Amino acid sequence: MDKYIYYVEGEDEKKIVDILKERGNEYIVSGKSIKFNIVQNNISNSQLLSLNKSTVVIIIFDNDVLQDYTQNQNIIRKRIVENINLLKKYCKQVVVICQYDNIEDELIKSTNIKKIKELLNSKSDSDWKSDVIKEKNLIKKLIDKKFDVSKFWLGKVPTFINKVEDSKRIKIK
């Protein structure tokens, strides 16, 4: 039986992943979610030791980081590829989900809202991140806004990343 580990960039992505994989919701396969930014950090040996040949690692990161030209794109791309190649040596499979452009845009695309603040009736778009982390009934809010998982996480995996699966590998509904 496969074991799934989700590496997510931030607390808001972790909350979304946790709610989507929760028993009873089951939009995506169940697994452990860990806040770890694969774009900014190198995979540690201790992380690798927690993997085995039945582990499927799902990496979720924002596409906007690949469009941020204030950072050295070659260094970012190199780190991503090195991390993925290292993970492939220790686990069964790597799934890459490149959010377009970020989690907020993914939620807007997959619901009937026009601005992210509408999801939780936040005072502003910037308040949304703290509101989503505090929200106790996030799945109800998503369902009320006509959440459609088939429209969620459809961003293309960048061409510099080879031989990985995409979000279809983990979606249930």
Order of alpha helices (4+ residues) and beta strands (2+ residues): beta-alpha-beta-alpha-beta-alpha-beta-alpha-alpha-alpha-alpha
